Structure formats: C-alpha cells, structure tokens
Amino acid sequence: MSEWTAEWAAFIAAKKERFGLIMIGQTANAIFDHVFNYWIYIPIIAWLGPVRGGSILTVVDVLISLLFIKFYDWAKKDWLGIEMLKDVRDTSSLYPKLLMNFINKSKLLRRLVGGSDVVAFFAISILSDPFITTVCLRKKGYVGMRKREWIIFFSSAVVGNFWWTVRNYVLLLWVQFGISKIGAHM
C-alpha cells in the first residue's frame, strides 16, 4: 500500500461518520436546489416575468435560507462540509497532502478555501444560496446571525437572485426566440 493510500485510508476511517453525514446533507441539498432552481424558479419567471417573479422568488429564497440557517445552528452538525472547508482554510495541517493538492489544482476551490471573502462571496452567491454563502463566510460555526452575517445574507440574496432571474429570463427569451424562429421556417 502506497504512502498516500494509507494516509487517505486512515483519514477516511477516522472521519467516516462525518463523511457519511456530509454525503447525505450534500445529496439532500442538491435535490432541493435542483427542484427550486429548475422546477420552480424557471416556471415562475416565465409566468410572472422577471420583476414580479424575481421579487417573489427572492422573498421565498430568503425565508427558506433563514430556516436552513436556523436548522444548521440548532443541529450543530456539519451536514454540508462547510465547517470542514473552513478547517482546511484555517489549519490545513489537519488534512492529508492529497486533499490539499486537489484543492490547489482548482482555481475556484483555491479561492474559496484560501482566497478573499469578496471573491468567495460572489462565487458562492451565484453558485448557491444565501444560506450557504452566509455559513461559509461567517468566522465561527453555529453562532447565529450578527450584523456582519445579516449584511452577507441579504447581499447574497440580492446578488444570487438577481443572477438567477436574469439568467433564467435570458434563457426563456432564447428558447422562445429559437422556437418561434423554427416555427416560421416550417
């Protein structure tokens, strides 16, 4: 058995319960995000338009994200791996060299784990939701919402929902234009 294989095996064995929880949490979060982002967001924007639909969806996203933060803080469990990423950022000596090599090979992961909060804020806000952005950028885990976290939370809600509303509206226009153009040639 090679050195890095033994290192990984020991690392995973020591943290198997944590990894199991993260796998379940990430799967549940991915399913929820997919349903909200594609099965709810796009039809609402198509039905109500970008201003009204985007406003309603922003309010809904804020409420859902607040519930997730409350649950996350109440449970005091790292079910998404966010606290583990913070550990990597703050004390990389706790993790195997292979994990650090993997993070160092990805520009996005390097910036999220070791980069500035501003870059991380915009990247996470666009790729995820205010819950994830706020929890990733707060300095300590499970501490609730202080003034800094409220600013991050609402700023992320505005940035992320603006992005998703514009993205989906442009996508809908493109689909509508493409379909009407195809229909005109038949």
N, C-alpha and C positions, 0 to 999 in steps of 0.2 A: 504494500500500500504506500503510495507516494505521500510526501510530507503535506501537500496541500489537501489531499483527500482525507487524511487523518485529521487535519485541522478543521475541515468542514464537517466531518462526521461528529467530532467532539462538540463543535459549535451548535450543530442542529440538535444533537441529543440533549444538550444542556437547555435548549430553548424550544423543545418540541411543542410544549403546551402553548407557548406564546405564538409560535408559527401557526399552529392549528387555529387559534383564535383569530389571528390576522387573516388567514385564508378564508375563514367563514365571514369575517367582517368585510373584507375586500369584495368577496363574491356578492354578499347582500347589498353592499353599497353600489357595485357596478350594475346590478339588476335594477335597483331603484333609480340610479342616474339614467340608465338607458330608457326606462319607461317614462320618466319625467322629461328628458331631453328630446326624445323622438316621438313617443306616442301621445304626449300631452302638449309639449311646447309647440311643435310644428302645427298641429291642427288648430290650436288656439290662435296663433299668429295668422294662419290662413283665414280663420273665421272672423276674428275681431280686428285684424290689422295690427301693424307694428306698434302704434302708440297705445291704444287701449289694451290690446292683448299683452304687449310687453309690460305695461304698468301692472296689470292684474297678476301676471306671472312673476314679476319681481316681488310683489307683496306675498304671494304664495311661497316663493322660494325663501324669503326672509323668515316667514313663520315656520316652515319645515326645518330650515337650518337652525333656528333657535331651539326647536325641540331636540334636534340631534345634539347640539352643544349641551343642553341640559342633561340629556341621557348620558352623553360621554363623560361629563363631570360627575354625575351621580354614580355611574358604574365604576369609575376609576380603573378602567381596563383599556389597554391599548389595542382595541379591536381593528384598527386600520394600519397599525405600524408607524403612526406619526411620531410617537414618543421614541421609538427605536431609531427613526431617521434623525431626530434631534440628538439622540445619544451619539450617533455616528458623526454628526456635525460637531458636537462639543468635545467628545472624547473618543476619537477614532481608535484608540488603542484597545478598546473593548471588543473589537470585531476583527475577524480574520483578514489577512492581507488580500485574499482573493476578492472579498466584498469591496474593499477599498479600491482595488484595481478595476473592478467592474464600474464603480461609481466614477472613477477618474477617466474612464473611456467615453463617458457620455457627457457632452457639454451641458445638457439640460439638468441631469442629475447632479453634476458638479456644482452648478449654480444654485440649485435648490438646496443641496446639502451644505455647501460651504460659501455660497455667494451672498450677495447683498439682499436685504429684506425687500427692497424695491423691485428688483428683478423677480424674486420669488413671488411677491405679491401679484404682479401682473400675470406671470405664468400660471400660478395656481388659480387665480380668479377666472382666467379664461378657460382653463382646462377642467376646473372643478366647480365647487360652490362655496358660498361664504363660510359655511361650517368648516370645511377642510382648510380654507385659507386662514381663518382665524386661529384654529387649533395649531396649525403648522407654525404660524408666526408669533404665537404668544411664547413668552420666555420660559414659563414653567407649566407643567401639565396639571390639568384638573383644578384650576384655581378660579374658575368663573370668569366673569367679564368685568374688567376695569375699563377706565376711559380709553386707553390705547386699543384694547380689544374691540370696543364698540366702534371706534373710528375705522379700524381694519374691517370689521364685519360689514358695516353699512357701505363703505367704499367698495369692498369686494362685491357686494350685492349689486351696486350700480354698474361697476365695470363689467362683471360677468354677465349680467342680464342684458346690458346694452349690446355686448358682443353677440350673445346668443340670439337676441331679437334681430339685429341687423343681419347676421349670418343666415338665419332661417328665412327672413324676408327676401333677401337676395336669392337664396336657393329657390324659394317659391316663385319668384319672378322669372328666374331662369327656366324652371320647369314649365311654367305657364307659357312663356315665350317659345320654348322649344316645342311644346305640344301644339300650340296654335300655328307655328311655322310648319310643322309636319302636316297638320290638317289642311293647310292651304295648298299643299302640293298633291293632295290625294284627289 
